[in-house]
Amino acid sequence: MSAADYKVCHVCGSVMEPCSTSKTIRFHGNELKLNGLKAYCCPNCGETVYSAEEVDKMERLARAFTTEIESLEDAQRKGDA
């Protein structure tokens, strides 16, 4: 196992393994599912840890998603007026 693939779980102390996960973002009744997120998962307790790069990616996508939903809601309100 290379140093890049080796992490220790901060919850239980087990060796974490590289994995691919999904995360769902919900906003105002809408959902965005993010697939293929790179992470480290603990096979013992299930803890998941994301790299700073993956967190940045998730935050950018979440901001774009919420901005788009707000824009659509604003347009709908203007159309209803």
C-alpha positions in Angstrom: 0.0 0.0 0.0 1.5 3.4 -1.0 1.6 6.3 1.4 -1.0 8.1 -0.7 -3.5 5.3 -0.1 -2.9 5.0 3.7 -5.1 6.8 6.2 -6.1 6.0 9.7 -9.7 6.4 10.8 -10.0 9.1 13.5 -13.0 7.3 14.9 -11.9 3.8 15.5 -8.2 3.7 14.4 -8.6 1.2 11.6 -6.8 1.5 8.2 -9.1 3.4 5.8 -9.3 2.4 2.1 -9.8 4.5 -1.0 -13.4 4.3 -2.2 -15.9 6.0 -4.4 -19.1 7.4 -2.8 -22.2 9.3 -3.6 -23.8 12.3 -1.8 -27.2 13.9 -2.2 -27.7 17.6 -1.8 -31.2 18.8 -1.0 -32.4 22.4 -1.4 -36.0 23.7 -1.4 -37.4 20.2 -2.2 -34.9 19.6 -5.0 -32.2 17.0 -5.0 -28.8 16.8 -6.7 -27.0 13.5 -6.5 -23.2 13.6 -6.8 -21.7 10.2 -7.8 -18.1 9.1 -8.0 -16.8 11.2 -5.2 -13.3 10.1 -4.2 -12.9 9.4 -0.5 -11.4 7.2 2.2 -13.8 4.8 3.8 -13.3 2.9 7.0 -14.3 -0.8 6.6 -14.7 -1.1 10.4 -17.0 1.8 11.4 -18.1 3.3 8.1 -16.5 6.7 8.6 -15.9 8.6 5.3 -13.2 11.3 4.8 -13.0 13.4 1.7 -9.9 15.2 0.4 -9.8 19.0 0.4 -10.1 18.9 -3.4 -13.3 16.8 -3.3 -14.8 19.0 -0.6 -14.1 22.1 -2.8 -15.7 20.3 -5.8 -18.8 19.4 -3.7 -19.1 23.0 -2.4 -18.8 24.5 -5.9 -21.5 22.1 -7.2 -23.7 22.8 -4.2 -23.4 26.6 -4.7 -24.2 26.3 -8.4 -27.2 24.0 -7.7 -28.7 26.4 -5.0 -28.1 29.4 -7.2 -29.9 27.7 -10.1 -32.8 26.7 -7.9 -33.1 30.2 -6.5 -33.0 31.7 -10.0 -35.8 29.3 -11.2 -37.9 30.1 -8.1 -37.4 33.9 -8.7 -38.5 33.5 -12.3 -41.5 31.5 -11.3 -42.5 34.2 -8.7 -42.2 36.9 -11.3 -44.3 34.9 -13.7 -47.0 34.4 -11.1 -47.1 38.1 -10.3 
